[in-house]
Amino acid sequence: MLEFILASLAVFLVFGYFGLAIGWWTLAAAALLSYLSIALAFGPVTNVVLAGVFIAVAAVLNVPWLRRKLITERILAVYRRILPDMSQTEKEAIDAGTVWWDGDLFSGAPRWEKLLEVPQPRLSAEEQAFLDGPVEELCAMCDDWEVTHERLDLSPQAWQYVKDKGFLGMIIPKQYGGLGFGAFAHSAVVQKLATRSSTAAISVMVPNSLGPGELLLHYGTDEQKNHYLPRLAKGLEIPCFALTSPEAGSDAASIPDYGVVCRGTWQGKEVLGMRVTWDKRYITLGPIATLLGLAFRLYDPEGLIGDEKDLGITCALVPTNTPGVNIGRRHMPLNAAFQNGPNSGKDVFMPLDWIIGGRDYAGKGWMMLMGCLAAGRAISLPTSAVGGAKALVRFVGAYARVRTQFKTPIGRLEGVEEALGRIAAHCYMMDATRILTAGAVDRGEKPAVLSAIAKYHMTERARQCVNDGMDIVGGKGICLGPNNWIGRGYQLSPVAITVEGANILTRTLIIFGQGAIRCHPYVLREMRAAKEMQGVEASREFDDAFTSHVSHVLRNGIRAFAYGIAPSLAPAARSASPDTKHYYRHVSRLSAAFAFLADISMIAMGGALKRKEKISGRLGDVLSMMYLVSATLKRYEDQGRIQADLPLVRWSVRDALHRAQEAMEGILSNFPAKSVATLLRWAIFPAGKRLRPPLDSRNRECARIALEPGASRERLTAGMYHPRGDDATAVLEAAFQAAVACEPIDKKLREAQKKGVSDPQSILTAEELSAWQRKEALRKQVIKVDDFPQDFGRAALVLGEQTKIAAKAA
Ligand SMILES: Cc1cc2nc3c(=O)[nH]c(=O)nc-3n(C[C@H](O)[C@H](O)[C@H](O)COP(=O)(O)OP(=O)(O)OC[C@H]3O[C@@H](n4cnc5c(N)ncnc54)[C@H](O)[C@@H]3O)c2cc1C
């Protein structure tokens, strides 16, 4: 009997591990029962009963028709009862976008070779020339202090340049006069601008993200495309997109803004149109927009265009000079100078063909928005976050080398080093994620879940980086002025956190909530079978999805357990570097554990999991960390396994893996069913929690990369704008290079001082003295903080200045 039990257990583990089909389980069960019968010398009656039971169970499990009738159709009936109804907007959000590497991570068995074979995205010669030419030029035209304090806008020359050079039409194809750039190029442009002026970056990225351009490209009628796209491409129209209203922020689908289909007079003729009433706020570029993309709910009470009375959310393009459109006032988002403000209209009559896509697309606005959301979300905010992080590595690293306290560059004091090393390592991982995600968009993916991961984690990391940067820079970061190159970035970080899906909601509702349905190999199939199919079709589809799902759960649970005991069993990419192979194994283990945990959480909590955001947020964190680690490992391979960059990989990957483990611990500690949590802990952490946070020694190596001029620092900050002349950051870079070059001279001076000689002229050669004096002059310039007269900042003065500037420009 003991042998039978042990053999059964072995079969269970091995067959479950390999996810074998039910037929193999049946054969194994037959063999085991035969063995039992012989070993225990069962009599004929027992054998007949045993065989009868076996045949009945095997038939039910192996004959699909029987299985459906006796098992899965009953489960389907229960499932239909407990599955909460999904609103149309939820359905459209779920259906939007594509599943790629997120599907692999959700499967419990990521196919690493598939990831490593994906080609690195590259810029075309034309795209590179645009970065080296117009983008460089635009950066040079933007003085951030002038923009954010004196003008509260880009200069008229910069605006004209943006329009003339086609910055507003980067995603518009060449046939319409746009630049026709891919996502990677779009991201490179925004990244470079973000290292110079967030106002320029935001003003450029918004028209290239979700808005009139993108919506027209996908859904516009030929007439709309031919009219608007060339005008948008050439900057003859400035677009904005207005969805958010005072009552509908995160819950954007509940907008109260409405339109009513009616007849009215348009350009002297009676036409079928709609009277639209709206009140929007926070709309970027709104105050200067000439073309308002407007989302509202359309009603047709008189049935003028069909039977539906409530057609649903509709998107229209409204020229802002239309009578009744109130637009132009500005908000002041934390001193940022990009144009942002409210707009409204009451009973504004507009023809039906202002609906994007025409009359046929009335009521399809939410589907259109969800369909276009992923590409922009994958680029805009993640990319500007990376630009910010790169600027921090370069500027804060340089400052930490130039600024000395206690006769030591502050970057070498361990506390500062810790924060600086974090900035450098996060920056490497963020850039890796930018590249992988933008590349996916260029290959045709619309990564709904991955773009949410990129948006959330890159803006959060940028916030952590800028907080660390501010701590390092101290008072110099706090006092604003033309010499402060960090304060505005610090002010702006909550804006990135809030827009395009506020971060708390993105983490707790979208990453796992959408991921669990979209990326899971079977859940969506089961849901569709339950809610959208009937009769035999539903029964067959549910049976197939459900039985595969059971095997999937079993396989992941057993694999998580096996990998937890013997991590070397977990697969790594065959072609990966020996330096990083173990990280692939850790992700494979986490992936199996995550998939198992996600399934058990869904089974244990059902629909309530949606409301248990502390659990679903942590599940989302595990998925996110696996994606960020995947991107980092791929970048290391793609760049040719550069050993000098390995500390950045090691710190960031260990940090993310440890965070994933802690997120799992958080789920288990707070799991509502304690006995289930105990079983889960045995399966997931059979040998305890093995992942440790990154080592201090690695953190030191990362900080060194930011503190030393060299190839690693250049690679880490590649794609930045480098100002020249007396710009504060150009002076900082010069002071940094001088500080490094003068280190032997400083040492000589210190040694002489110890011997009581303090006059540099008597210690140094003429050449050394000149280099040292230059370095000292630069250092003093760098540590200088701006000051202002007593009456600085009074509203009247600012207004007066603005009037003068406007008069000069005119
Ligand atoms: C500078 C700026 C520019 C913008 N540009 C535009 C634009 O061009 N066009 C446009 O249409 N909109 C724009 N927005 C609007 C932006 O997208 C919204 O601010 C955002 O969606 C959040 O809405 P809210 O600020 O009203 O916050 P609220 O919806 O009030 O949310 C407050 C908090 O509650 C959290 N929360 C809400 N629901 C949930 C939930 N179910 N679970 C967990 N947490 C939740 C949020 O994460 C947030 O932390 C902009 C906003 C700003 C500030």
The ligand as an ORCA input file, in Angstrom:
! r2SCAN-3c Opt
* xyz 0 1
  C      -2.039     68.256    -15.657
  C      -3.136     67.379    -16.127
  C      -3.331     67.140    -17.486
  C      -4.411     66.393    -17.925
  N      -4.670     66.283    -19.269
  C      -5.866     65.749    -19.653
  C      -6.288     65.812    -21.027
  O      -5.566     66.329    -21.877
  N      -7.500     65.307    -21.348
  C      -8.321     64.742    -20.425
  O      -9.390     64.320    -20.770
  N      -7.928     64.626    -19.132
  C      -6.747     65.131    -18.725
  N      -6.363     65.067    -17.403
  C      -7.216     64.371    -16.469
  C      -6.564     63.149    -15.850
  O      -6.545     62.081    -16.737
  C      -7.354     62.901    -14.571
  O      -6.883     63.859    -13.651
  C      -7.193     61.561    -14.013
  O      -7.838     60.640    -14.807
  C      -7.694     61.438    -12.576
  O      -8.897     62.087    -12.347
  P      -9.016     63.055    -11.058
  O      -7.842     63.950    -11.042
  O     -10.358     63.657    -11.072
  O      -8.860     62.084     -9.816
  P      -9.998     61.187     -9.137
  O     -10.719     60.415    -10.166
  O     -10.775     62.021     -8.208
  O      -9.108     60.153     -8.325
  C      -8.539     60.486     -7.038
  C      -7.750     59.289     -6.540
  O      -8.598     58.156     -6.416
  C      -7.990     57.052     -7.081
  N      -9.051     56.179     -7.599
  C     -10.119     56.512     -8.341
  N     -10.831     55.420     -8.639
  C     -10.195     54.367     -8.070
  C     -10.446     52.970     -7.980
  N     -11.498     52.399     -8.550
  N      -9.589     52.203     -7.296
  C      -8.526     52.765     -6.695
  N      -8.232     54.056     -6.727
  C      -9.066     54.863     -7.401
  C      -7.142     57.649     -8.164
  O      -6.104     56.762     -8.519
  C      -6.633     58.907     -7.493
  O      -5.501     58.570     -6.741
  C      -5.272     65.798    -16.965
  C      -5.051     65.989    -15.609
  C      -4.016     66.789    -15.173
  C      -3.852     67.015    -13.707
*
